[in-house]
Amino acid sequence: TIIQGFTIRDCRTNYFDPIHGTVLPESGAGLRCSSSSPTIESCIFTENVNEGHYFDGGYYYDMPDPFRSGGGMAIMNGNASVNQCQFIANIAYDSGGGAFNLNSSSQYSNCVFKGCSSFNQGAALSFSQCNSVLSGTEFSTNGTQYVSGAVYGDMSDLYFENCIFSSNEGTGFTGSYFTFSDFVNCDFSRNEGCGIGN
C-alpha cells in the first residue's frame, strides 16, 4: 500500500464503549496502521490529537500506553516506510505526539517533526520494542512534561544518521529499558535539558 501526497488534519481519537458507557482512547489520531507495512510519502500530519484523558492533572509510568499514543500516526506490529513527511503540531496524551511505533521496524527518511507535544514521553516520536532507522530527519520545537522532548525509545534498537535535534523542550533523545541507539553525523543544539539522556 502506498499513501502519497495527503494532508491529514484535525483528527481525534476516541471511541464509545457501549458496555461501560464511557469514552475510551485509541492510538493514531491521523493514521493507524496495524499489522501492515505501508509506504507513506510526502504527507502532512498536522493538528491531530490523541484524546486519552488523565485524572488529577496526569499520571506517569515508564511503559508507553499504546491506547493514548500517536497523535499524528501510530504504526503497530508493522514495518512502515515513511519518507518526506511532515508532522506538525500533533498531540498525544501519552507518547509520540507526532508518531508512535510499537513492535515495528519502521524507517523514517527526510521527515520533519515540529511543534509536536505529549504529556508523558517522546513528544515527536516514540518507539517501543522496535528496530528502526531514521535518516535526514529534523526534530525541532517539540516538547513534553516528562521525558524526551523529541524521541523516546523503550526496549528498542534505533539508528540515527544525519538527523537534527533543535530547540526541543526536554532531552533531544531519551532511551531506557534496554534501548540501544547509534548516532552518526547528528546535530544537537538548543535543547532544554541534555542532548541525549538515558
C-alpha positions as CSV (number, residue, x, y, z in Angstrom):
1,T,0.0,0.0,0.0
2,I,1.3,3.5,-0.9
3,I,-0.1,6.6,0.8
4,Q,1.2,9.6,-1.0
5,G,0.6,13.4,-1.0
6,F,-2.2,13.6,1.6
7,T,-2.7,16.3,4.2
8,I,-4.3,14.7,7.4
9,R,-5.5,17.5,9.7
10,D,-7.7,18.0,12.8
11,C,-8.3,14.3,13.5
12,R,-9.2,13.0,17.0
13,T,-9.2,9.5,18.6
14,N,-11.8,8.3,21.0
15,Y,-14.5,5.6,20.7
16,F,-17.6,5.0,22.8
17,D,-17.7,1.8,24.8
18,P,-21.4,0.9,25.0
19,I,-20.9,-1.8,27.6
20,H,-19.4,0.6,30.2
21,G,-21.0,3.8,28.8
22,T,-17.6,5.5,28.6
23,V,-15.4,7.1,26.0
24,L,-12.1,5.3,25.6
25,P,-8.9,6.5,23.8
26,E,-7.4,4.8,20.8
27,S,-4.0,5.1,19.1
28,G,-3.1,7.0,16.0
29,A,-5.4,10.0,15.5
30,G,-4.4,10.9,12.0
31,L,-3.5,7.4,10.7
32,R,-3.4,4.0,12.4
33,C,-1.6,1.1,10.7
34,S,-1.9,-2.3,12.5
35,S,-0.2,-5.4,11.2
36,S,0.5,-3.7,7.8
37,S,3.6,-2.3,6.1
38,P,2.7,0.7,4.0
39,T,4.9,3.2,2.3
40,I,3.9,6.8,3.4
41,E,5.3,9.5,1.2
42,S,5.1,13.4,1.0
43,C,2.2,13.5,3.5
44,I,1.5,16.2,6.1
45,F,0.1,15.3,9.5
46,T,-1.0,18.4,11.4
47,E,-3.0,19.4,14.4
48,N,-4.2,15.8,15.1
49,V,-4.9,14.9,18.8
50,N,-5.0,11.6,20.6
51,E,-7.5,12.4,23.3
52,G,-6.8,9.9,26.0
53,H,-7.6,11.6,29.3
54,Y,-5.8,11.6,32.7
55,F,-7.0,12.1,36.2
56,D,-5.8,14.8,38.7
57,G,-3.7,16.6,36.1
58,G,-2.0,13.5,34.8
59,Y,0.0,10.4,35.8
60,Y,3.3,9.0,34.7
61,Y,4.5,5.4,34.2
62,D,7.5,4.0,32.4
63,M,6.0,2.0,29.6
64,P,4.2,3.9,26.8
65,D,0.5,3.3,26.7
66,P,-0.5,2.4,23.1
67,F,-4.1,3.5,23.7
68,R,-3.1,7.1,24.4
69,S,-0.2,7.4,21.9
70,G,0.4,8.6,18.4
71,G,-1.2,12.0,17.8
72,G,-0.3,12.1,14.1
73,M,0.2,8.4,13.3
74,A,0.5,5.0,15.0
75,I,2.4,2.0,13.5
76,M,1.7,-1.2,15.4
77,N,3.0,-4.6,14.5
78,G,4.1,-3.5,11.1
79,N,7.0,-2.1,9.1
80,A,6.2,1.3,7.5
81,S,8.5,3.2,5.3
82,V,7.9,6.9,6.0
83,N,9.5,9.3,3.5
84,Q,9.5,13.2,3.2
85,C,6.6,13.6,5.6
86,Q,5.8,16.5,7.9
87,F,4.4,16.1,11.4
88,I,3.4,19.5,12.6
89,A,1.7,20.4,16.0
90,N,0.3,17.0,16.7
91,I,-0.5,16.0,20.3
92,A,-0.6,12.7,22.2
93,Y,-1.6,12.4,25.8
94,D,0.9,9.7,26.5
95,S,3.7,9.0,23.9
96,G,4.6,10.0,20.4
97,G,2.9,13.3,19.6
98,G,4.0,13.1,16.0
99,A,4.1,9.3,15.7
100,F,4.1,6.2,17.9
101,N,5.7,2.9,16.9
102,L,5.1,-0.4,18.6
103,N,6.7,-3.7,17.7
104,S,7.8,-2.5,14.3
105,S,10.8,-1.9,12.1
106,S,9.6,1.3,10.6
107,Q,12.0,3.6,8.7
108,Y,11.9,7.4,8.6
109,S,13.7,9.3,5.9
110,N,13.9,13.1,5.3
111,C,10.9,13.8,7.6
112,V,10.2,16.9,9.8
113,F,8.7,16.8,13.3
114,K,7.9,20.3,14.5
115,G,5.8,21.6,17.4
116,C,4.5,18.3,18.5
117,S,3.8,17.5,22.1
118,S,3.0,14.7,24.5
119,F,2.1,14.6,28.2
120,N,4.4,11.7,29.1
121,Q,7.3,10.9,26.7
122,G,8.5,11.2,23.1
123,A,6.9,14.5,22.1
124,A,7.7,14.0,18.4
125,L,8.3,10.2,18.1
126,S,8.1,7.2,20.4
127,F,9.4,3.7,19.9
128,S,8.5,0.6,21.9
129,Q,10.0,-2.8,21.0
130,C,11.2,-1.5,17.6
131,N,14.2,-1.9,15.3
132,S,14.2,1.3,13.3
133,V,16.4,3.5,11.1
134,L,16.0,7.3,10.9
135,S,17.9,9.4,8.4
136,G,17.9,13.1,7.4
137,T,15.1,13.8,9.8
138,E,14.6,17.0,11.8
139,F,13.1,17.4,15.3
140,S,12.5,21.0,16.3
141,T,10.4,22.8,18.9
142,N,8.8,19.7,20.3
143,G,8.0,19.4,24.0
144,T,6.8,17.1,26.8
145,Q,6.2,17.5,30.5
146,Y,8.2,14.4,31.4
147,V,11.0,12.8,29.4
148,S,12.2,13.3,25.8
149,G,11.2,16.4,24.0
150,A,11.9,14.7,20.7
151,V,12.4,10.9,20.6
152,Y,11.8,8.3,23.2
153,G,13.0,4.6,22.9
154,D,11.8,1.7,25.0
155,M,13.3,-1.8,24.5
156,S,14.3,-0.7,21.0
157,D,17.3,-0.7,18.7
158,L,17.5,2.7,16.9
159,Y,19.9,4.1,14.3
160,F,20.0,7.8,13.6
161,E,22.0,9.3,10.7
162,N,22.2,13.0,9.6
163,C,19.4,14.0,11.9
164,I,18.9,17.3,13.6
165,F,17.6,17.8,17.2
166,S,17.0,21.5,17.8
167,S,15.1,23.6,20.4
168,N,13.2,20.7,21.9
169,E,11.8,21.1,25.4
170,G,13.3,18.2,27.4
171,T,16.2,16.0,26.2
172,G,16.6,15.5,22.5
173,F,16.6,11.8,22.9
174,T,15.9,9.6,25.9
175,G,16.5,5.8,25.9
176,S,15.6,3.4,28.6
177,Y,14.8,-0.2,29.3
178,F,17.5,-1.9,27.2
179,T,17.3,0.6,24.3
180,F,20.4,0.7,22.1
181,S,21.0,3.7,19.8
182,D,23.6,4.8,17.4
183,F,24.0,8.4,16.2
184,V,26.0,9.2,13.1
185,N,26.6,12.8,12.0
186,C,23.7,14.1,14.0
187,D,23.4,17.6,15.4
188,F,22.0,18.5,18.8
189,S,21.5,22.2,19.6
190,R,19.5,24.4,22.0
191,N,17.6,21.5,23.5
192,E,16.4,22.2,27.1
193,G,18.0,19.6,29.3
194,C,20.7,17.4,27.7
195,G,21.0,16.3,24.1
196,I,21.0,12.6,24.9
197,G,19.7,11.2,28.2
198,N,19.5,7.6,29.4
